[in-house]
């Protein structure tokens, strides 16, 4: 059982990462990541919705007729997104104004419905909840890292807007460059595409090096053929 949870975690964070491998949910990935805080906030909200949606669908999967399966799943997701949306509006109103329409759009995010349909509808509750949270966490990491890169290059800051989430006291954690005033392209739409392409390239390079190292190890462990 432990191996199952480990595999789910690795798949969500790395092997099947929705941001740089499956390339799902590109609309928020490219639009919201003008700062690290925006990316992390929306990514965390998505992870909570995915975990809750998987956890809600899994126990009733056997009782939902195939003909209405997708509408029922979307209704569950929409209900959970509404709860998250109202909670952010109540406890972090300024952040809610920044994220805007992208919170309700979690309902139509492909990765949410995809995991409900492909995993939660076929597996027990606890693994399903972990799968949803890890898939969402993988997307959150991509959103946060992409937002941090664009924010640093584009504005010369890191973690600007953290006070919108944690209150005025968190303003002290924001880092601002003294002599660097930013490169505007990074916070514009082209910067989102370039930043995401860089993350995909980095991930693929790591995988290629790992594959070459494994192949070299396997070759070294193979006994030499006798002629």
N, C-alpha and C positions, 0 to 999 in steps of 0.2 A: 504493500500500500504506500509506503514511503517513497518508493521509486516512481509511483504514479504522480504523486504530488511534486516530486522533483522535476519530472519530465514536463508537467504542466507549467511549472515556474520558468524553466529554461525556454520552453516554446514561446511563452508569452513575452518574456523579456528580450529574447535574442533570436531563436531559430525562426519563429513565425511572427516576429514583431510587425504589428499592423502598419507602422509608420514608414519603415525602411525596407521591409521585405514584401509584405502583402500590398503595400501602397493603398490602403483603404483610409477613408476619412480625410481625403486631401483638402477639402474645403476649409475646415478649421485649422488644419496643419499649416496651410499657407496664409490664411487670413488673420488668425489670432496671434501668431507668434512674433509680434513686434516687440515683445519683452518677455523675459523669463517668467515673471509672475503671471502674466496672462496665459501663457502656455501651460504652466504647472496647474493653475487654477482650473482651467477648462479640462485638462487631462485628468485631474483628480475627480472632478465631477463626473466625467465619463466613466472612470474606473468604478466609482460607487454605483452608478446606474447599471453598468454591466454585471457587477457582482450581484446586485439586488435582483435584476431581471433574470439572470441565470438561476438564482436561488428560488425565485417565485415560479418559474416555468417548470423546473425539474420535477417537483413533487406532483404536479398535475398533468405531466406530459402524456400519461396513459389515458387520461379522461377527455382530452381535447380531440375532436374528430379532425381528420386530415383536411377536410374541405374548408374548415374555418381556422386552421392552425395559425397561418400567418396573420390574419386580422386580430386574433386573440393575443398573439405575441406582441404585436404593435400596440395594442391597447394597454398591455401591462407595462411596456417600455414608456409609453406616453404618460401614464400615471406616475411612474417613478421620476421621470424628467420634470413633471410639474411640481412634485415635492421638492426636488433639488433646486429648481428655478425659484420657487417661492422662498426657500430657506436662504439662498444666496441673497435674494432681494431684501430679506428681513435682517440678516446679520452682517451683510457686506454690500450695502446698497451702492456704494461708489464703484465697487468692482463689477456689480451687476450691470451698471450703466456702461462700463467699458466693454464687457463681453457681449452685451446686447443680445441680438437674435441668435447667436451661436449656441447659447444654452438650450433654448427650445429645439434647435436643429439637431441636438443629440438624438432625438426621436428617429430621424431619418439617416443617421450615421450607419453606413453599411456594416461596420465592424460589430455594432451592437446586435443587430438582427442576425448577422452571420453566426455569431457565437451562440446565440439562443437556439438557432435552427440546427447548427451542425454539432453542438456539444451538449447544451443543457437539455435538449429534447431527446437525448439518447443516453444520458449518464445520471448517476445519483446526485443528490443535492450538494453535498460538501465539495466534491471535486468540481462541480459545475460553478459554484460560487468562487472557488479559487481560480478556475480558468477565466471567468469573467474579470475578476480583479487583476489578475496578472496580465491579461491582454490589454486591459485598460491602463495598467501601470506602464507597460511597454510603450503605449502611445503617449502617456504622460511624460515619460523620459525623453522621447523624441521631441515633443512639443516644448518641454522646458529647455532642452539643450539647444534646439533651433532658435528659440526665443532669446536665450542668453547670447548666442553668437550674433544674431541680428542686432540685439540691443547694444552689445559691446562695440561692434563695428560701426553701427549706425548712429549711436547716440553717445558713446563713450561712457556708458553707465552699466551697472549690473544690479539687478533686483530693485530697480525703480518701481514704485507703486506697491511695494510690500506693505506699506501702511494701510492700503485699501483692504487688505486681508486681516492683518494682525493689529491694526490700530496705529495711532501716531507714534508710539514708542518704537515701532519697527523701522521707522525712517532712518534710524542710526545704522542699520545693517546695509543700507544702500551704498554701493561703491561708485564714486565718480572720478573719472580721469581729469587731471588738472589741465594738461596742455592739449588734449585731444578733444576735438569738438564734433567728431562723428563724420561718417560717410553716408550721405542721404540714400544712396542706392540700396543699402542694406535693409532699410526699413520700408522700402517700396516693394511692390509685388515681384519685380525681378530678383530682388535680394532673397525672397522666400524660396524661389526655385533654385537659385544658386546654392543657398545654404542647405536645402534638403538634398540636392545632388551631391554636395560635399559629404554629408552624413552617410548617404548610400554608398558612395565611393569608399569611405573609411571602413564601413562595415564589410563590404565585399573584399577589400584588401586584407583585413584581419582574417576572414574566412579562407581566402586563398593561401595565405601564409600558414594557417593551421592545417589545411589540406596537404600542402607540400611537406610540412613537418611530419604529418602522420604517414604519408607515402614513403618518406625517407626512412622513418622508423620501421615500417613494415618491410621495406626492402632490406634493411640491415639485419632484421630478424630472420629473414628467409635464408635457409642454408644454401650455400653455393652449389650449383649443379655440377655433378661430376661427369666428366667426358671420358 
